[in-house]
Amino acid sequence: MIINFECGKCKKKYDYNVKKICMENSKVVFRETPICTFCGEDKDYFLSEKGQGEMTELMFEGKIKIVDDLS
Ligand SMILES: [Zn+2]
């Protein structure tokens, strides 16, 4: 699953194959950490506008596993 991210450090946008996406307690969890392909940042990243659209699409297609821990 390739999603578009934006790096919080160098502000560049990049595509990253995160392999799998889950929703755990309303929090998005990526199987692979989307490391910035420009500067290597692995913590300060967020979904770009394009990425948000891609996420919405995947959600709509039921490709994002939702794991809700209700306990
Ligand atoms: Zn970067």
PDB file of the backbone (N, CA, C, O) and the ligand in Angstrom, with CONECT records:
HET     ZN  A 101       1
ATOM      1  N   MET A   1       0.843  -1.197   0.000  1.00  0.00           N
ATOM      2  CA  MET A   1       0.000   0.000   0.000  1.00  0.00           C
ATOM      3  C   MET A   1       0.875   1.241   0.000  1.00  0.00           C
ATOM      4  O   MET A   1       1.577   1.522   0.971  1.00  0.00           O
ATOM      5  N   ILE A   2       0.826   1.964  -1.074  1.00  0.00           N
ATOM      6  CA  ILE A   2       1.670   3.151  -1.178  1.00  0.00           C
ATOM      7  C   ILE A   2       0.864   4.399  -0.832  1.00  0.00           C
ATOM      8  O   ILE A   2      -0.180   4.678  -1.421  1.00  0.00           O
ATOM      9  N   ILE A   3       1.372   5.120   0.120  1.00  0.00           N
ATOM     10  CA  ILE A   3       0.698   6.316   0.614  1.00  0.00           C
ATOM     11  C   ILE A   3       1.667   7.498   0.491  1.00  0.00           C
ATOM     12  O   ILE A   3       2.882   7.345   0.623  1.00  0.00           O
ATOM     13  N   ASN A   4       1.105   8.655   0.239  1.00  0.00           N
ATOM     14  CA  ASN A   4       1.919   9.854   0.120  1.00  0.00           C
ATOM     15  C   ASN A   4       2.025  10.568   1.464  1.00  0.00           C
ATOM     16  O   ASN A   4       1.016  10.870   2.102  1.00  0.00           O
ATOM     17  N   PHE A   5       3.250  10.831   1.880  1.00  0.00           N
ATOM     18  CA  PHE A   5       3.504  11.487   3.170  1.00  0.00           C
ATOM     19  C   PHE A   5       4.210  12.811   2.966  1.00  0.00           C
ATOM     20  O   PHE A   5       4.740  13.111   1.896  1.00  0.00           O
ATOM     21  N   GLU A   6       4.194  13.596   4.042  1.00  0.00           N
ATOM     22  CA  GLU A   6       4.965  14.823   4.016  1.00  0.00           C
ATOM     23  C   GLU A   6       5.896  14.792   5.222  1.00  0.00           C
ATOM     24  O   GLU A   6       5.486  14.484   6.341  1.00  0.00           O
ATOM     25  N   CYS A   7       7.135  15.115   4.969  1.00  0.00           N
ATOM     26  CA  CYS A   7       8.128  15.111   6.042  1.00  0.00           C
ATOM     27  C   CYS A   7       8.016  16.405   6.838  1.00  0.00           C
ATOM     28  O   CYS A   7       7.943  17.492   6.264  1.00  0.00           O
ATOM     29  N   GLY A   8       8.002  16.281   8.162  1.00  0.00           N
ATOM     30  CA  GLY A   8       7.895  17.461   9.011  1.00  0.00           C
ATOM     31  C   GLY A   8       9.228  18.180   9.132  1.00  0.00           C
ATOM     32  O   GLY A   8       9.280  19.321   9.590  1.00  0.00           O
ATOM     33  N   LYS A   9      10.292  17.531   8.732  1.00  0.00           N
ATOM     34  CA  LYS A   9      11.630  18.096   8.871  1.00  0.00           C
ATOM     35  C   LYS A   9      12.054  18.855   7.614  1.00  0.00           C
ATOM     36  O   LYS A   9      12.395  20.037   7.677  1.00  0.00           O
ATOM     37  N   CYS A  10      12.030  18.159   6.465  1.00  0.00           N
ATOM     38  CA  CYS A  10      12.473  18.834   5.231  1.00  0.00           C
ATOM     39  C   CYS A  10      11.300  19.316   4.381  1.00  0.00           C
ATOM     40  O   CYS A  10      11.490  19.932   3.333  1.00  0.00           O
ATOM     41  N   LYS A  11      10.068  19.022   4.855  1.00  0.00           N
ATOM     42  CA  LYS A  11       8.823  19.481   4.215  1.00  0.00           C
ATOM     43  C   LYS A  11       8.572  18.920   2.808  1.00  0.00           C
ATOM     44  O   LYS A  11       7.714  19.412   2.076  1.00  0.00           O
ATOM     45  N   LYS A  12       9.325  17.896   2.451  1.00  0.00           N
ATOM     46  CA  LYS A  12       9.126  17.323   1.127  1.00  0.00           C
ATOM     47  C   LYS A  12       8.085  16.214   1.174  1.00  0.00           C
ATOM     48  O   LYS A  12       7.841  15.609   2.218  1.00  0.00           O
ATOM     49  N   LYS A  13       7.480  15.963   0.027  1.00  0.00           N
ATOM     50  CA  LYS A  13       6.473  14.903  -0.064  1.00  0.00           C
ATOM     51  C   LYS A  13       7.084  13.680  -0.724  1.00  0.00           C
ATOM     52  O   LYS A  13       7.892  13.793  -1.646  1.00  0.00           O
ATOM     53  N   TYR A  14       6.693  12.523  -0.245  1.00  0.00           N
ATOM     54  CA  TYR A  14       7.234  11.279  -0.796  1.00  0.00           C
ATOM     55  C   TYR A  14       6.224  10.151  -0.678  1.00  0.00           C
ATOM     56  O   TYR A  14       5.370  10.144   0.209  1.00  0.00           O
ATOM     57  N   ASP A  15       6.340   9.202  -1.589  1.00  0.00           N
ATOM     58  CA  ASP A  15       5.491   8.014  -1.555  1.00  0.00           C
ATOM     59  C   ASP A  15       6.205   6.936  -0.769  1.00  0.00           C
ATOM     60  O   ASP A  15       7.415   6.757  -0.900  1.00  0.00           O
ATOM     61  N   TYR A  16       5.458   6.224   0.042  1.00  0.00           N
ATOM     62  CA  TYR A  16       6.094   5.158   0.805  1.00  0.00           C
ATOM     63  C   TYR A  16       5.189   3.942   0.870  1.00  0.00           C
ATOM     64  O   TYR A  16       3.988   4.059   1.114  1.00  0.00           O
ATOM     65  N   ASN A  17       5.774   2.776   0.650  1.00  0.00           N
ATOM     66  CA  ASN A  17       4.990   1.551   0.745  1.00  0.00           C
ATOM     67  C   ASN A  17       4.989   1.087   2.202  1.00  0.00           C
ATOM     68  O   ASN A  17       5.979   0.552   2.700  1.00  0.00           O
ATOM     69  N   VAL A  18       3.863   1.302   2.870  1.00  0.00           N
ATOM     70  CA  VAL A  18       3.764   0.958   4.291  1.00  0.00           C
ATOM     71  C   VAL A  18       3.270  -0.476   4.511  1.00  0.00           C
ATOM     72  O   VAL A  18       3.061  -0.904   5.646  1.00  0.00           O
ATOM     73  N   LYS A  19       3.091  -1.198   3.426  1.00  0.00           N
ATOM     74  CA  LYS A  19       2.695  -2.612   3.428  1.00  0.00           C
ATOM     75  C   LYS A  19       1.266  -2.863   3.932  1.00  0.00           C
ATOM     76  O   LYS A  19       0.453  -3.478   3.242  1.00  0.00           O
ATOM     77  N   LYS A  20       0.983  -2.387   5.118  1.00  0.00           N
ATOM     78  CA  LYS A  20      -0.315  -2.674   5.710  1.00  0.00           C
ATOM     79  C   LYS A  20      -0.717  -1.519   6.627  1.00  0.00           C
ATOM     80  O   LYS A  20       0.125  -0.898   7.276  1.00  0.00           O
ATOM     81  N   ILE A  21      -2.012  -1.247   6.663  1.00  0.00           N
ATOM     82  CA  ILE A  21      -2.489  -0.166   7.526  1.00  0.00           C
ATOM     83  C   ILE A  21      -3.603  -0.691   8.418  1.00  0.00           C
ATOM     84  O   ILE A  21      -4.515  -1.377   7.956  1.00  0.00           O
ATOM     85  N   CYS A  22      -3.518  -0.364   9.684  1.00  0.00           N
ATOM     86  CA  CYS A  22      -4.551  -0.750  10.642  1.00  0.00           C
ATOM     87  C   CYS A  22      -5.038   0.500  11.362  1.00  0.00           C
ATOM     88  O   CYS A  22      -4.358   1.526  11.401  1.00  0.00           O
ATOM     89  N   MET A  23      -6.212   0.386  11.919  1.00  0.00           N
ATOM     90  CA  MET A  23      -6.736   1.439  12.789  1.00  0.00           C
ATOM     91  C   MET A  23      -6.862   0.788  14.151  1.00  0.00           C
ATOM     92  O   MET A  23      -7.656  -0.134  14.342  1.00  0.00           O
ATOM     93  N   GLU A  24      -6.084   1.269  15.083  1.00  0.00           N
ATOM     94  CA  GLU A  24      -6.161   0.723  16.427  1.00  0.00           C
ATOM     95  C   GLU A  24      -6.632   1.808  17.373  1.00  0.00           C
ATOM     96  O   GLU A  24      -5.957   2.815  17.581  1.00  0.00           O
ATOM     97  N   ASN A  25      -7.813   1.578  17.945  1.00  0.00           N
ATOM     98  CA  ASN A  25      -8.414   2.566  18.844  1.00  0.00           C
ATOM     99  C   ASN A  25      -8.407   3.959  18.208  1.00  0.00           C
ATOM    100  O   ASN A  25      -7.994   4.943  18.821  1.00  0.00           O
ATOM    101  N   SER A  26      -8.873   4.007  16.971  1.00  0.00           N
ATOM    102  CA  SER A  26      -8.978   5.256  16.202  1.00  0.00           C
ATOM    103  C   SER A  26      -7.637   5.888  15.849  1.00  0.00           C
ATOM    104  O   SER A  26      -7.583   7.034  15.403  1.00  0.00           O
ATOM    105  N   LYS A  27      -6.559   5.143  16.049  1.00  0.00           N
ATOM    106  CA  LYS A  27      -5.236   5.652  15.707  1.00  0.00           C
ATOM    107  C   LYS A  27      -4.716   4.846  14.515  1.00  0.00           C
ATOM    108  O   LYS A  27      -4.784   3.617  14.504  1.00  0.00           O
ATOM    109  N   VAL A  28      -4.199   5.557  13.518  1.00  0.00           N
ATOM    110  CA  VAL A  28      -3.680   4.875  12.331  1.00  0.00           C
ATOM    111  C   VAL A  28      -2.304   4.292  12.626  1.00  0.00           C
ATOM    112  O   VAL A  28      -1.407   4.976  13.119  1.00  0.00           O
ATOM    113  N   VAL A  29      -2.165   3.011  12.309  1.00  0.00           N
ATOM    114  CA  VAL A  29      -0.881   2.341  12.529  1.00  0.00           C
ATOM    115  C   VAL A  29      -0.369   1.808  11.195  1.00  0.00           C
ATOM    116  O   VAL A  29      -1.066   1.059  10.509  1.00  0.00           O
ATOM    117  N   PHE A  30       0.852   2.196  10.831  1.00  0.00           N
ATOM    118  CA  PHE A  30       1.463   1.716   9.601  1.00  0.00           C
ATOM    119  C   PHE A  30       2.398   0.567   9.917  1.00  0.00           C
ATOM    120  O   PHE A  30       3.179   0.629  10.866  1.00  0.00           O
ATOM    121  N   ARG A  31       2.313  -0.483   9.112  1.00  0.00           N
ATOM    122  CA  ARG A  31       3.166  -1.662   9.322  1.00  0.00           C
ATOM    123  C   ARG A  31       4.644  -1.281   9.166  1.00  0.00           C
ATOM    124  O   ARG A  31       5.485  -1.671   9.976  1.00  0.00           O
ATOM    125  N   GLU A  32       4.940  -0.525   8.126  1.00  0.00           N
ATOM    126  CA  GLU A  32       6.308  -0.063   7.909  1.00  0.00           C
ATOM    127  C   GLU A  32       6.352   1.431   8.208  1.00  0.00           C
ATOM    128  O   GLU A  32       5.476   2.181   7.778  1.00  0.00           O
ATOM    129  N   THR A  33       7.359   1.858   8.935  1.00  0.00           N
ATOM    130  CA  THR A  33       7.500   3.281   9.229  1.00  0.00           C
ATOM    131  C   THR A  33       7.860   4.027   7.945  1.00  0.00           C
ATOM    132  O   THR A  33       8.845   3.695   7.286  1.00  0.00           O
ATOM    133  N   PRO A  34       7.064   5.031   7.592  1.00  0.00           N
ATOM    134  CA  PRO A  34       7.336   5.771   6.356  1.00  0.00           C
ATOM    135  C   PRO A  34       8.497   6.748   6.494  1.00  0.00           C
ATOM    136  O   PRO A  34       8.305   7.944   6.710  1.00  0.00           O
ATOM    137  N   ILE A  35       9.685   6.216   6.366  1.00  0.00           N
ATOM    138  CA  ILE A  35      10.907   7.020   6.486  1.00  0.00           C
ATOM    139  C   ILE A  35      11.045   7.967   5.291  1.00  0.00           C
ATOM    140  O   ILE A  35      10.875   7.562   4.141  1.00  0.00           O
ATOM    141  N   CYS A  36      11.349   9.212   5.577  1.00  0.00           N
ATOM    142  CA  CYS A  36      11.502  10.199   4.512  1.00  0.00           C
ATOM    143  C   CYS A  36      12.596   9.768   3.540  1.00  0.00           C
ATOM    144  O   CYS A  36      13.719   9.463   3.943  1.00  0.00           O
ATOM    145  N   THR A  37      12.252   9.747   2.268  1.00  0.00           N
ATOM    146  CA  THR A  37      13.222   9.297   1.262  1.00  0.00           C
ATOM    147  C   THR A  37      14.245  10.387   0.932  1.00  0.00           C
ATOM    148  O   THR A  37      15.212  10.140   0.211  1.00  0.00           O
ATOM    149  N   PHE A  38      14.026  11.583   1.459  1.00  0.00           N
ATOM    150  CA  PHE A  38      14.951  12.684   1.184  1.00  0.00           C
ATOM    151  C   PHE A  38      15.970  12.878   2.311  1.00  0.00           C
ATOM    152  O   PHE A  38      17.173  12.974   2.067  1.00  0.00           O
ATOM    153  N   CYS A  39      15.465  12.932   3.552  1.00  0.00           N
ATOM    154  CA  CYS A  39      16.398  13.206   4.657  1.00  0.00           C
ATOM    155  C   CYS A  39      16.487  12.078   5.680  1.00  0.00           C
ATOM    156  O   CYS A  39      17.303  12.150   6.600  1.00  0.00           O
ATOM    157  N   GLY A  40      15.670  11.044   5.541  1.00  0.00           N
ATOM    158  CA  GLY A  40      15.767   9.900   6.445  1.00  0.00           C
ATOM    159  C   GLY A  40      15.027  10.039   7.760  1.00  0.00           C
ATOM    160  O   GLY A  40      15.155   9.185   8.637  1.00  0.00           O
ATOM    161  N   GLU A  41      14.245  11.116   7.908  1.00  0.00           N
ATOM    162  CA  GLU A  41      13.478  11.319   9.137  1.00  0.00           C
ATOM    163  C   GLU A  41      12.454  10.180   9.301  1.00  0.00           C
ATOM    164  O   GLU A  41      11.754   9.828   8.351  1.00  0.00           O
ATOM    165  N   ASP A  42      12.376   9.612  10.511  1.00  0.00           N
ATOM    166  CA  ASP A  42      11.450   8.492  10.717  1.00  0.00           C
ATOM    167  C   ASP A  42      10.414   8.731  11.815  1.00  0.00           C
ATOM    168  O   ASP A  42       9.662   7.822  12.164  1.00  0.00           O
ATOM    169  N   LYS A  43      10.372   9.942  12.357  1.00  0.00           N
ATOM    170  CA  LYS A  43       9.374  10.225  13.395  1.00  0.00           C
ATOM    171  C   LYS A  43       8.460  11.383  13.032  1.00  0.00           C
ATOM    172  O   LYS A  43       7.249  11.335  13.246  1.00  0.00           O
ATOM    173  N   ASP A  44       9.059  12.409  12.485  1.00  0.00           N
ATOM    174  CA  ASP A  44       8.302  13.613  12.177  1.00  0.00           C
ATOM    175  C   ASP A  44       7.746  13.572  10.747  1.00  0.00           C
ATOM    176  O   ASP A  44       8.285  14.188   9.828  1.00  0.00           O
ATOM    177  N   TYR A  45       6.645  12.819  10.601  1.00  0.00           N
ATOM    178  CA  TYR A  45       6.022  12.722   9.283  1.00  0.00           C
ATOM    179  C   TYR A  45       4.515  12.764   9.455  1.00  0.00           C
ATOM    180  O   TYR A  45       4.002  12.450  10.529  1.00  0.00           O
ATOM    181  N   PHE A  46       3.816  13.142   8.422  1.00  0.00           N
ATOM    182  CA  PHE A  46       2.356  13.103   8.470  1.00  0.00           C
ATOM    183  C   PHE A  46       1.813  12.910   7.066  1.00  0.00           C
ATOM    184  O   PHE A  46       2.539  13.041   6.081  1.00  0.00           O
ATOM    185  N   LEU A  47       0.537  12.599   6.987  1.00  0.00           N
ATOM    186  CA  LEU A  47      -0.088  12.370   5.693  1.00  0.00           C
ATOM    187  C   LEU A  47      -0.178  13.678   4.928  1.00  0.00           C
ATOM    188  O   LEU A  47      -0.582  14.703   5.477  1.00  0.00           O
ATOM    189  N   SER A  48       0.197  13.638   3.670  1.00  0.00           N
ATOM    190  CA  SER A  48       0.034  14.823   2.836  1.00  0.00           C
ATOM    191  C   SER A  48      -1.447  14.884   2.444  1.00  0.00           C
ATOM    192  O   SER A  48      -2.226  13.986   2.767  1.00  0.00           O
ATOM    193  N   GLU A  49      -1.807  15.927   1.764  1.00  0.00           N
ATOM    194  CA  GLU A  49      -3.198  16.056   1.328  1.00  0.00           C
ATOM    195  C   GLU A  49      -3.567  14.881   0.421  1.00  0.00           C
ATOM    196  O   GLU A  49      -4.654  14.312   0.518  1.00  0.00           O
ATOM    197  N   LYS A  50      -2.626  14.536  -0.466  1.00  0.00           N
ATOM    198  CA  LYS A  50      -2.824  13.411  -1.375  1.00  0.00           C
ATOM    199  C   LYS A  50      -2.962  12.111  -0.573  1.00  0.00           C
ATOM    200  O   LYS A  50      -3.811  11.270  -0.866  1.00  0.00           O
ATOM    201  N   GLY A  51      -2.112  11.969   0.437  1.00  0.00           N
ATOM    202  CA  GLY A  51      -2.138  10.795   1.288  1.00  0.00           C
ATOM    203  C   GLY A  51      -3.458  10.641   2.033  1.00  0.00           C
ATOM    204  O   GLY A  51      -3.949   9.528   2.220  1.00  0.00           O
ATOM    205  N   GLN A  52      -4.023  11.755   2.453  1.00  0.00           N
ATOM    206  CA  GLN A  52      -5.308  11.713   3.155  1.00  0.00           C
ATOM    207  C   GLN A  52      -6.404  11.192   2.234  1.00  0.00           C
ATOM    208  O   GLN A  52      -7.279  10.430   2.646  1.00  0.00           O
ATOM    209  N   GLY A  53      -6.333  11.626   0.969  1.00  0.00           N
ATOM    210  CA  GLY A  53      -7.295  11.151  -0.022  1.00  0.00           C
ATOM    211  C   GLY A  53      -7.129   9.662  -0.272  1.00  0.00           C
ATOM    212  O   GLY A  53      -8.107   8.930  -0.426  1.00  0.00           O
ATOM    213  N   GLU A  54      -5.868   9.222  -0.312  1.00  0.00           N
ATOM    214  CA  GLU A  54      -5.580   7.801  -0.522  1.00  0.00           C
ATOM    215  C   GLU A  54      -6.079   6.966   0.651  1.00  0.00           C
ATOM    216  O   GLU A  54      -6.605   5.869   0.462  1.00  0.00           O
ATOM    217  N   MET A  55      -5.913   7.493   1.862  1.00  0.00           N
ATOM    218  CA  MET A  55      -6.382   6.793   3.055  1.00  0.00           C
ATOM    219  C   MET A  55      -7.901   6.658   3.044  1.00  0.00           C
ATOM    220  O   MET A  55      -8.448   5.601   3.358  1.00  0.00           O
ATOM    221  N   THR A  56      -8.568   7.746   2.678  1.00  0.00           N
ATOM    222  CA  THR A  56     -10.026   7.751   2.623  1.00  0.00           C
ATOM    223  C   THR A  56     -10.512   6.696   1.628  1.00  0.00           C
ATOM    224  O   THR A  56     -11.477   5.974   1.881  1.00  0.00           O
ATOM    225  N   GLU A  57      -9.818   6.629   0.495  1.00  0.00           N
ATOM    226  CA  GLU A  57     -10.169   5.667  -0.540  1.00  0.00           C
ATOM    227  C   GLU A  57     -10.003   4.230  -0.041  1.00  0.00           C
ATOM    228  O   GLU A  57     -10.883   3.391  -0.239  1.00  0.00           O
ATOM    229  N   LEU A  58      -8.868   3.953   0.608  1.00  0.00           N
ATOM    230  CA  LEU A  58      -8.593   2.618   1.133  1.00  0.00           C
ATOM    231  C   LEU A  58      -9.612   2.226   2.204  1.00  0.00           C
ATOM    232  O   LEU A  58     -10.048   1.078   2.280  1.00  0.00           O
ATOM    233  N   MET A  59      -9.974   3.203   3.021  1.00  0.00           N
ATOM    234  CA  MET A  59     -10.950   2.993   4.083  1.00  0.00           C
ATOM    235  C   MET A  59     -12.283   2.601   3.459  1.00  0.00           C
ATOM    236  O   MET A  59     -12.958   1.675   3.907  1.00  0.00           O
ATOM    237  N   PHE A  60     -12.640   3.340   2.407  1.00  0.00           N
ATOM    238  CA  PHE A  60     -13.889   3.145   1.682  1.00  0.00           C
ATOM    239  C   PHE A  60     -13.931   1.766   1.038  1.00  0.00           C
ATOM    240  O   PHE A  60     -14.981   1.127   0.975  1.00  0.00           O
ATOM    241  N   GLU A  61     -12.775   1.317   0.561  1.00  0.00           N
ATOM    242  CA  GLU A  61     -12.688   0.008  -0.095  1.00  0.00           C
ATOM    243  C   GLU A  61     -12.534  -1.133   0.919  1.00  0.00           C
ATOM    244  O   GLU A  61     -12.445  -2.302   0.541  1.00  0.00           O
ATOM    245  N   GLY A  62     -12.504  -0.786   2.185  1.00  0.00           N
ATOM    246  CA  GLY A  62     -12.390  -1.787   3.245  1.00  0.00           C
ATOM    247  C   GLY A  62     -11.017  -2.427   3.332  1.00  0.00           C
ATOM    248  O   GLY A  62     -10.888  -3.568   3.778  1.00  0.00           O
ATOM    249  N   LYS A  63      -9.991  -1.700   2.909  1.00  0.00           N
ATOM    250  CA  LYS A  63      -8.636  -2.263   2.903  1.00  0.00           C
ATOM    251  C   LYS A  63      -7.842  -1.917   4.159  1.00  0.00           C
ATOM    252  O   LYS A  63      -6.688  -2.320   4.306  1.00  0.00           O
ATOM    253  N   ILE A  64      -8.459  -1.178   5.047  1.00  0.00           N
ATOM    254  CA  ILE A  64      -7.791  -0.847   6.291  1.00  0.00           C
ATOM    255  C   ILE A  64      -8.455  -1.629   7.407  1.00  0.00           C
ATOM    256  O   ILE A  64      -9.658  -1.518   7.645  1.00  0.00           O
ATOM    257  N   LYS A  65      -7.648  -2.415   8.077  1.00  0.00           N
ATOM    258  CA  LYS A  65      -8.171  -3.257   9.143  1.00  0.00           C
ATOM    259  C   LYS A  65      -8.423  -2.422  10.390  1.00  0.00           C
ATOM    260  O   LYS A  65      -7.548  -1.692  10.853  1.00  0.00           O
ATOM    261  N   ILE A  66      -9.629  -2.543  10.922  1.00  0.00           N
ATOM    262  CA  ILE A  66      -9.942  -1.769  12.115  1.00  0.00           C
ATOM    263  C   ILE A  66      -9.925  -2.682  13.341  1.00  0.00           C
ATOM    264  O   ILE A  66     -10.701  -3.631  13.460  1.00  0.00           O
ATOM    265  N   VAL A  67      -9.016  -2.353  14.232  1.00  0.00           N
ATOM    266  CA  VAL A  67      -8.872  -3.130  15.459  1.00  0.00           C
ATOM    267  C   VAL A  67      -9.282  -2.219  16.621  1.00  0.00           C
ATOM    268  O   VAL A  67      -8.553  -1.305  17.005  1.00  0.00           O
ATOM    269  N   ASP A  68     -10.436  -2.490  17.151  1.00  0.00           N
ATOM    270  CA  ASP A  68     -10.888  -1.660  18.264  1.00  0.00           C
ATOM    271  C   ASP A  68     -10.849  -2.434  19.556  1.00  0.00           C
ATOM    272  O   ASP A  68     -11.535  -3.442  19.725  1.00  0.00           O
ATOM    273  N   ASP A  69     -10.053  -1.956  20.440  1.00  0.00           N
ATOM    274  CA  ASP A  69      -9.953  -2.596  21.742  1.00  0.00           C
ATOM    275  C   ASP A  69     -10.976  -1.932  22.661  1.00  0.00           C
ATOM    276  O   ASP A  69     -10.767  -0.827  23.161  1.00  0.00           O
ATOM    277  N   LEU A  70     -12.062  -2.625  22.863  1.00  0.00           N
ATOM    278  CA  LEU A  70     -13.142  -2.015  23.637  1.00  0.00           C
ATOM    279  C   LEU A  70     -13.052  -2.329  25.127  1.00  0.00           C
ATOM    280  O   LEU A  70     -13.899  -1.893  25.907  1.00  0.00           O
ATOM    281  N   SER A  71     -12.044  -3.074  25.519  1.00  0.00           N
ATOM    282  CA  SER A  71     -11.955  -3.431  26.932  1.00  0.00           C
ATOM    283  C   SER A  71     -11.362  -2.290  27.751  1.00  0.00           C
ATOM    284  O   SER A  71     -11.213  -2.415  28.966  1.00  0.00           O
TER     285      SER A  71
HETATM  286 ZN    ZN A 101      12.571  14.700   5.091  1.00  0.00          ZN2+
END
